[in-house]
Amino acid sequence: MKKIVALLLALMLSLGALAVLAEDYPAKTVEATVPWSAGGGADIVFRALAKVFPKYANDQQMVIKNVAGASGVTGVVEFLLNASKDGYNVLHWSNAHVSKTHMTKVDYDAYSFDMVAQICESANYLLVPADSKWNTLQEFIDEAKANPGMISLADAGVGGGNNIAAELFAEAIGAEFNLIHYAGGADEVTALLSGEVEAAICNTPEGMTNVDAGQLKILVSFASKPFEHYPDVPLAIDAGIEEIKDLVIEQWRGVVVQKGTDPAVIEKLAAILEQCVADEEFINTLKEQQVVARFRGTDEFAAFNEAEDKRFENMIKTKGLGDRY
C-alpha cells in the first residue's frame, strides 16, 4: 500500500512539474531544424518566423539549424533521433516530407511527430534564365515534347515538393525531362544561374531576387491565384493550354515536435505561432517572397496532414513514382 501511495505522490509531483514547465514555456532558446540548405524556401520562411518569435515567446530566441541532404531525409532523421520532447526542439514539416515517405522507404511517416501548426503556403513555378531561348510556356512545352529527356530540369531532391511538382508537370503535358536533383531550392537556383541546368521547378521565394535582378524569368506559376509581385506571370490554369488547365501545385510548411511532447507545451507553442503568423512583419516579409502566411491550429493541422498523406500515397501509387511501392 505504501508503495502505491508513493507512486501516486511521485506521479502527482511529476504532473505538477510538467504544468509548471508548460506555464513557463519557453524559458530558453528554441532550436528549429530545417532539413534543407540555407537560402531555400524553407529556410527563408523559418528565418522570418524566428525574427518575430521573441515578441510572443517571453523574449526567447528561435535559432535555425539547417541540416541538408537526401531530399530532406537527413535532417528529419537527425531530429527524430536527437531532439528533446520538451518543445525546445522543433522541426520544419511540409508536403515535401509527407510525399517523400511514399516515394521511398524512410525511417518515419506522416504520423511520427506531433503536429503543432501550419504557418504558410506557397506556389511552385517554372524558372529559366532571362536570356533563355524560351520566351513562352508553349515554346517550352513544344520542345519538351519534341525532344524527350533532353531538357535538363532541376528540382530539390527526389520526393521533395519541387520534385513532385516536376513529375506532375511532366505527366500533365506528356513529356519527359532530364531531372537533376539538388539538396535544396537555393542550390537549384545556383545551378540554373551557372548554366548547369536549363530550367528549374522552384517554390516561392526561391530565385525571386534573381527574377527581380533580371537574371531569371518565370514562364508559368502553378498557383491558384496570380503573384501579387508578378501579375503578368501566367497561371497554368489560365494559360489556355488544355493539358495544364487544372494544374495547381502549392506547398505548405508547418511546425512539428517529437511524439510524446507535453500537450500543454504544444498548446502554448501553437498559441505563440498563431501570433507570429498574424504579425505584420512576418506577413510582409513572406509577401515580399510571394509566400502567403496561413495558420492552421494543432487539430486542424493534424487533420490536414492526414488528408495530404492519403492524397500523396494515392497519387504516387497511381503514377508509379519512386521505389517504395
C-alpha positions in Angstrom: 0.0 0.0 0.0 2.8 2.4 0.9 4.5 1.7 -2.4 1.2 2.6 -4.3 0.9 5.8 -2.3 4.5 6.7 -3.0 4.0 6.1 -6.7 0.8 8.2 -6.8 2.6 11.0 -5.0 5.5 10.8 -7.4 3.1 10.9 -10.3 1.3 14.0 -8.9 4.6 15.7 -8.4 5.7 14.9 -11.9 2.5 16.2 -13.4 2.8 19.3 -11.3 6.3 19.9 -12.6 5.2 19.4 -16.2 2.4 22.0 -15.6 5.0 24.5 -14.3 7.2 23.8 -17.3 4.4 24.4 -19.7 3.3 27.6 -17.9 6.9 29.0 -18.2 7.4 27.8 -21.7 9.6 29.0 -23.4 12.2 29.7 -20.8 15.2 29.3 -23.1 16.1 29.3 -26.8 14.1 27.1 -29.2 16.0 25.4 -31.9 14.2 24.9 -35.2 15.6 22.2 -37.6 15.2 23.0 -41.3 16.1 19.9 -43.3 17.2 21.9 -46.3 20.1 24.1 -47.2 20.3 27.8 -46.2 18.8 30.2 -48.6 16.0 27.9 -49.8 12.3 28.5 -49.4 12.0 26.6 -46.1 15.0 28.4 -44.6 13.7 31.9 -45.6 10.3 31.3 -44.1 11.6 29.9 -40.9 14.1 32.8 -40.5 11.2 35.2 -40.9 9.4 33.2 -38.2 12.5 33.3 -36.0 12.7 37.1 -36.3 9.2 37.7 -34.8 9.2 34.7 -32.4 10.7 36.5 -29.4 7.8 39.1 -29.4 5.4 36.4 -28.3 7.7 33.9 -26.6 8.9 35.6 -23.4 11.7 37.3 -25.4 13.3 33.9 -26.1 15.0 33.4 -29.4 14.4 30.8 -32.1 17.6 29.7 -33.8 17.7 27.9 -37.2 19.7 24.7 -37.7 20.0 23.7 -41.4 20.6 20.0 -42.0 20.5 19.4 -45.8 20.8 16.2 -47.6 18.8 13.3 -49.1 15.8 15.4 -50.1 15.1 16.5 -46.5 15.5 13.0 -45.0 18.8 13.6 -43.3 17.5 16.5 -41.2 14.3 14.7 -40.3 16.0 11.5 -39.2 18.6 13.5 -37.1 15.7 15.3 -35.4 13.9 12.1 -34.8 17.0 10.5 -33.2 18.2 13.5 -31.2 15.5 16.1 -30.5 14.1 16.6 -27.0 10.4 16.2 -26.1 10.2 19.4 -24.2 9.2 21.7 -27.0 12.7 23.3 -27.3 13.5 21.4 -30.4 11.0 21.9 -33.3 11.1 20.7 -36.9 10.1 22.2 -40.3 7.4 19.9 -41.7 5.9 20.2 -45.2 4.1 18.4 -48.0 7.6 17.6 -49.4 8.3 15.5 -46.3 5.0 13.8 -46.5 5.3 12.9 -50.2 8.9 11.6 -49.5 7.6 8.9 -47.2 5.7 7.4 -50.1 8.4 7.8 -52.7 10.9 5.6 -50.9 11.2 3.8 -47.6 12.4 6.1 -44.8 12.5 5.8 -41.0 9.4 7.9 -40.4 6.0 8.7 -41.7 3.4 11.4 -41.6 2.4 10.4 -38.1 5.9 10.1 -36.5 5.6 13.6 -34.9 3.1 15.7 -33.0 1.7 18.4 -35.2 1.8 22.0 -33.8 0.7 24.4 -36.5 0.9 25.3 -40.2 2.4 28.7 -40.8 2.3 29.3 -44.6 1.6 28.1 -48.1 3.3 28.9 -51.4 3.3 28.2 -55.1 5.5 26.2 -57.5 6.7 27.7 -60.8 8.9 27.2 -63.7 12.1 29.2 -63.9 14.5 29.7 -66.8 17.4 32.1 -67.4 16.4 35.6 -68.6 18.2 35.0 -71.9 16.7 31.6 -72.4 15.5 30.7 -75.9 12.1 30.0 -74.4 10.0 33.1 -74.0 6.6 31.5 -73.5 5.4 28.4 -71.8 4.0 27.0 -75.0 7.5 27.1 -76.6 9.0 25.3 -73.6 6.3 22.6 -73.8 6.6 22.1 -77.5 10.4 21.5 -77.2 9.9 19.2 -74.3 7.5 17.0 -76.3 9.7 17.1 -79.4 12.9 16.1 -77.5 12.0 13.7 -74.7 14.5 13.7 -71.9 16.7 16.4 -73.4 15.8 19.4 -71.3 17.6 19.4 -68.0 15.1 20.4 -65.3 16.3 21.0 -61.7 14.4 20.1 -58.5 15.2 20.0 -54.8 15.6 16.2 -54.5 13.7 13.0 -55.1 10.3 13.0 -53.3 10.5 16.7 -52.3 7.8 19.2 -53.2 9.7 20.6 -56.2 10.3 17.1 -57.5 6.7 16.1 -57.1 5.7 19.3 -58.9 8.1 18.5 -61.7 6.7 15.0 -62.1 3.1 16.3 -62.1 4.0 18.9 -64.7 5.8 16.3 -66.9 2.9 13.9 -66.7 0.3 16.7 -67.4 2.0 17.7 -70.7 3.0 14.2 -71.7 6.7 15.0 -71.7 9.9 13.5 -70.2 12.7 15.7 -68.7 16.2 15.0 -67.6 15.5 15.7 -63.9 18.6 16.9 -61.9 18.2 16.7 -58.1 19.7 19.2 -55.8 19.9 19.5 -52.0 17.5 22.5 -51.8 15.9 25.3 -53.7 18.9 27.6 -53.3 21.1 25.0 -55.0 18.7 24.7 -57.8 18.8 28.4 -58.5 22.6 28.4 -58.3 22.7 25.6 -60.9 20.4 27.5 -63.1 22.4 30.7 -62.9 25.6 28.8 -63.6 24.2 27.0 -66.7 24.3 23.5 -65.1 20.7 23.1 -66.0 18.3 24.8 -68.5 15.3 25.1 -66.2 14.1 24.6 -62.7 10.9 23.9 -60.8 11.1 26.1 -57.7 8.9 27.2 -54.9 8.5 30.7 -53.5 10.6 32.5 -52.7 13.4 30.6 -54.5 15.0 32.6 -57.2 12.7 35.6 -56.8 15.6 38.0 -56.1 17.2 36.8 -59.3 14.0 37.5 -61.2 13.9 41.0 -59.8 17.6 41.4 -60.8 16.8 40.4 -64.4 18.8 37.2 -64.3 15.8 34.7 -64.4 12.3 34.7 -65.7 9.1 32.8 -64.7 7.4 31.0 -67.5 4.4 29.8 -65.5 3.1 29.7 -62.0 1.2 26.6 -60.7 -0.6 28.7 -58.0 -4.3 29.1 -57.6 -4.0 32.9 -57.7 -1.7 35.3 -59.6 1.5 36.5 -57.9 1.0 39.9 -56.4 4.5 41.0 -57.3 4.5 39.4 -60.8 0.9 39.9 -62.1 1.9 39.2 -65.7 3.2 35.7 -65.0 0.6 33.3 -66.4 -1.1 30.7 -64.2 -1.1 27.2 -65.6 -4.9 27.1 -65.1 -5.3 30.3 -67.2 -2.6 29.7 -69.8 -5.0 28.4 -72.4 -3.2 25.1 -72.6 -5.5 22.2 -72.3 -3.1 19.8 -70.6 -2.5 22.0 -67.6 -5.9 23.7 -67.2 -6.4 22.0 -63.9 -2.8 22.0 -62.7 -2.4 23.7 -59.3 0.7 22.8 -57.2 1.2 24.6 -53.9 3.3 23.8 -50.9 2.7 24.3 -47.2 5.0 24.5 -44.3 4.4 24.0 -40.6 6.0 23.2 -37.2 6.1 19.7 -35.5 7.7 18.4 -32.4 8.8 15.0 -31.1 6.0 12.5 -30.5 5.1 12.5 -26.8 5.7 16.2 -26.2 3.5 17.5 -23.3 0.2 18.6 -24.9 0.2 21.7 -22.7 3.6 22.8 -24.3 2.2 22.1 -27.8 -0.8 24.3 -27.0 1.4 27.1 -25.7 3.7 26.8 -28.8 0.7 26.8 -31.1 -0.6 30.0 -29.5 2.8 31.6 -30.0 2.9 30.6 -33.6 -0.6 31.9 -34.2 0.5 35.3 -33.0 3.7 35.1 -35.2 1.6 34.2 -38.3 -0.6 37.2 -37.6 2.3 39.6 -37.1 2.5 42.3 -39.8 6.3 41.9 -40.0 6.0 38.2 -40.7 3.2 38.7 -43.2 5.0 41.4 -45.1 8.3 39.5 -45.1 6.6 36.5 -46.6 4.6 38.7 -49.0 7.9 40.0 -50.4 8.8 36.5 -51.2 5.3 35.7 -52.7 4.6 33.4 -49.8 1.2 33.5 -48.0 1.0 33.4 -44.2 -1.5 30.8 -43.3 -2.3 29.4 -39.8 -3.8 26.1 -39.1 -4.0 25.1 -35.4 -3.0 21.8 -33.9 -6.1 19.8 -34.6 -6.8 21.3 -38.0 -3.2 20.8 -39.0 -3.2 17.2 -37.9 -6.3 16.5 -39.9 -4.8 18.3 -42.9 -1.6 16.4 -42.6 -3.5 13.1 -42.6 -5.5 14.2 -45.7 -2.3 15.2 -47.5 -0.7 11.9 -46.6 -3.6 9.9 -48.2 -3.6 12.2 -51.2 0.2 11.7 -51.9 0.0 8.0 -51.2 -2.7 7.6 -53.8 -1.0 9.9 -56.3 2.4 8.2 -56.0 1.0 4.7 -56.2 -1.2 5.6 -59.2 1.6 7.2 -61.1 4.2 4.6 -60.2 6.6 7.2 -58.8 9.5 6.3 -56.6 10.6 2.9 -55.5 8.6 2.2 -52.3 5.6 0.6 -53.9 
